[in-house]
Amino acid sequence: MQSGGPESASPVTHRVQSLSSADTRGKHRIHAELKRLEQEARFLEIGGEVLVTVVREPEVLGYLPPDS
């Protein structure tokens, strides 16, 4: 005979808590990866802008290509 006490609900409660903590960890990992990708995109965007500036205006860095 099963008891209607807290012991009978315990395995289900543990599973729900386990899934909840796994879900929280998953959300954190996704959020961290998204932030990393956003930071990398900003870095590449800035690097691209610098490269375009150097190609268009090499004197910005004090470099003048030799006359061809």
Helices and strands as residue ranges (DSSP letters): H 6-56, G 58-61
